[in-house]
Amino acid sequence: MLCYKIKKYILLVLFISGLGNACCAEGNLPYIDQKFIHFGFLLGFNTMDFSVTPTTSNDIARVSALRPGFSVGIIGDLRLNRYLNLRVTPTLHFGERQLNYSFNNTTTHRDSLGSVSISSIPICLPIYLKYSAERKGNFRPYLLLGGGVSYDLGRNSNSENPVLLKPLDFYTEFGVGCDIYFSFFKLAPELKYSIGANNILVPGNQRKGLSDANKKYSNVLSSLGSRMLTLVFNFE
């Protein structure tokens, strides 16, 4: 009788353990990743930056402390196979960068300081390959690699704007994220870094109507390359 009860308890424990493992393996939304195509939206934050190349070593220009911006976009996802997805995420970014200058006056041998704030509203059209690991319960980490084109809708072409940027740029981007499966939707925190491919600076000596006082802010720069770090939350 005692042996029978022990066997019964062992079978009950094994059954509960097996049921728990099965639930853990399946998790929420077990078939969502099998959809051939699906859509979503994203919200997040960004910090815009420059890679700065000065004209000479005497004058210095650098980006000040990074300022947070806001990002919003939509998601289109195409399933290629169990581990690979093709994604398109048109995104609008709102941000600002500030360049701080130190000008070396060769006559007085004293440095003069200055700063220029540059607002940008780039709309980005990227295409990514998303490589996902095996799903563990309600979590599935992944890697992103891709690139795209951006156009700055907030470009200020005022003739007295000290630093003018070209609106069109191409970039590469890579990132990491993790899909988190809830009962009715999938949330994915995602961290990405983009590197612009072009020199987006409009040289000061090519701009008509720009005063000499403002022209110096462009002339000390040889090139500006766009950089951006983005933290977004994908809802799918």
C-alpha positions in Angstrom: 0.0 0.0 0.0 2.8 2.4 0.9 4.7 1.5 -2.3 1.6 2.2 -4.3 1.2 5.7 -2.8 4.8 6.5 -3.4 4.4 5.5 -7.1 1.3 7.6 -7.3 3.0 10.7 -5.9 6.0 10.2 -8.2 3.8 9.9 -11.3 1.9 13.1 -10.1 5.1 15.0 -9.7 6.4 13.9 -13.1 3.1 14.9 -14.7 3.1 18.3 -13.1 6.7 18.8 -14.0 6.1 17.8 -17.6 3.1 20.1 -17.9 5.1 23.0 -16.4 7.9 22.5 -18.9 5.5 22.3 -21.8 3.8 25.5 -20.8 7.2 27.2 -20.4 8.3 26.0 -23.8 5.2 27.2 -25.5 4.7 30.4 -23.6 2.4 33.2 -24.9 1.5 33.7 -28.5 3.0 30.4 -29.6 2.3 30.9 -33.4 3.0 34.6 -33.8 6.4 34.1 -35.3 5.0 31.8 -38.0 3.1 34.6 -39.7 4.4 35.3 -43.2 3.9 39.0 -42.8 2.9 41.2 -39.9 2.9 44.9 -38.9 3.5 47.0 -35.8 4.7 50.4 -34.5 7.6 51.7 -32.5 8.2 54.4 -30.0 11.6 55.4 -28.6 14.4 57.8 -27.9 17.5 58.9 -29.8 20.7 60.8 -29.3 22.2 62.4 -32.5 25.9 62.8 -32.9 28.5 63.9 -35.4 31.9 62.5 -36.5 33.8 65.7 -36.8 36.9 66.3 -39.0 38.4 69.8 -38.5 40.2 71.7 -41.3 43.3 72.4 -39.1 44.5 71.3 -35.7 44.5 74.8 -34.4 40.7 75.2 -34.3 38.6 72.6 -32.4 35.0 71.7 -32.9 33.3 68.9 -31.0 29.8 67.8 -30.1 28.7 68.8 -26.6 26.9 66.4 -24.2 24.4 64.4 -26.2 20.8 65.5 -26.1 17.8 63.1 -26.0 15.3 63.1 -28.9 12.1 61.3 -29.8 11.5 58.6 -32.4 8.2 57.2 -33.8 7.7 54.8 -36.7 5.9 51.8 -38.2 7.0 48.2 -38.7 6.6 45.8 -41.6 8.0 42.3 -41.1 8.4 39.5 -43.7 9.3 36.0 -42.5 12.1 34.3 -44.5 12.6 31.2 -42.4 12.6 30.1 -38.8 15.5 32.4 -37.8 15.6 35.2 -40.5 13.2 38.1 -41.1 13.3 41.0 -43.5 12.1 44.2 -41.8 11.2 47.7 -43.0 10.7 50.4 -40.4 10.1 53.9 -41.7 10.9 56.1 -38.7 10.7 59.8 -38.0 13.3 61.2 -35.5 13.3 64.5 -33.7 16.6 65.6 -32.3 19.3 68.3 -31.9 23.1 68.5 -31.8 25.3 71.3 -30.5 28.8 72.0 -31.8 31.2 73.7 -29.4 34.1 75.6 -30.9 37.5 76.8 -29.7 39.1 79.2 -32.2 42.9 79.9 -31.9 43.7 83.5 -32.6 47.2 83.6 -34.0 47.5 87.3 -33.4 46.6 87.4 -29.7 47.4 83.7 -29.0 44.1 83.5 -27.2 41.3 81.1 -27.8 37.8 82.3 -28.5 34.7 80.1 -27.9 31.5 79.6 -29.7 28.6 77.2 -30.2 26.0 76.3 -32.8 22.8 74.3 -32.2 21.6 72.2 -35.1 18.0 70.8 -35.1 17.2 67.8 -37.3 14.0 65.9 -38.2 15.2 63.1 -40.4 12.8 60.6 -41.8 14.6 57.3 -42.2 13.8 54.4 -44.5 15.8 51.4 -43.4 15.8 47.7 -44.4 17.1 45.1 -41.9 17.9 41.4 -41.7 16.8 40.2 -38.3 18.5 37.0 -37.0 16.6 35.5 -34.0 17.9 32.9 -31.6 15.8 30.0 -30.4 12.8 31.1 -28.3 13.1 30.4 -24.5 9.8 30.6 -22.9 8.5 34.2 -23.5 11.9 35.6 -24.6 13.7 35.5 -27.9 16.9 37.7 -28.4 18.0 38.8 -31.9 20.5 40.8 -33.9 19.9 43.4 -36.6 22.0 44.5 -39.6 20.9 46.8 -42.4 20.9 50.3 -43.7 18.9 52.8 -45.6 18.4 56.4 -46.7 17.4 59.4 -44.6 16.1 62.9 -45.5 16.2 65.8 -43.0 12.8 67.5 -43.0 14.0 70.0 -40.4 16.9 71.4 -42.3 17.2 75.1 -41.9 18.5 76.6 -45.1 18.5 80.2 -43.8 21.4 82.1 -45.4 22.7 83.1 -41.9 22.6 79.6 -40.4 26.3 79.1 -39.4 26.3 75.4 -40.2 24.2 74.0 -43.0 23.7 70.2 -43.5 22.8 68.4 -46.7 19.4 66.9 -46.3 20.1 63.5 -48.0 22.2 60.8 -46.4 22.8 57.1 -46.6 23.7 55.0 -43.5 24.4 51.5 -42.2 22.9 50.4 -38.9 23.3 47.5 -36.5 21.6 46.6 -33.2 20.4 44.1 -30.7 17.0 43.4 -29.2 14.8 40.9 -27.4 11.2 39.8 -28.3 9.1 39.6 -25.1 5.8 37.7 -25.6 2.7 38.8 -23.7 -0.8 37.5 -23.9 -2.0 39.8 -26.7 1.1 41.4 -28.2 4.9 41.2 -28.5 7.1 43.9 -27.1 10.8 44.2 -28.2 13.2 46.7 -26.6 15.8 47.4 -29.3 19.1 49.3 -29.2 20.6 50.5 -32.6 23.5 52.5 -33.8 23.7 54.1 -37.2 26.7 55.4 -39.1 26.2 57.9 -41.9 28.1 57.2 -45.2 28.3 60.8 -46.5 29.9 64.1 -45.6 26.7 66.1 -44.9 28.4 69.5 -44.3 27.7 72.3 -46.9 31.1 74.1 -47.1 30.9 77.8 -46.0 32.8 79.0 -49.0 30.0 77.6 -51.3 27.2 79.5 -49.6 26.1 82.9 -50.8 25.0 85.5 -48.4 26.7 84.0 -45.3 28.5 86.6 -43.3 32.2 86.2 -42.4 31.3 86.1 -38.7 29.2 83.0 -39.3 31.3 81.5 -42.1 34.1 80.6 -39.7 31.9 78.0 -38.0 31.7 76.0 -41.3 35.2 76.8 -42.6 37.0 75.2 -39.6 35.2 71.9 -40.5 36.4 69.6 -43.2 33.5 67.1 -42.9 30.6 66.1 -40.7 29.3 62.5 -40.6 26.0 61.6 -39.0 25.8 59.2 -36.1 22.8 58.2 -34.0 22.1 55.9 -31.1 18.5 54.8 -30.8 16.5 52.9 -28.1 13.1 51.9 -29.4 10.3 49.7 -28.1 8.6 47.7 -30.9 5.0 46.7 -30.5 3.9 43.9 -32.8 
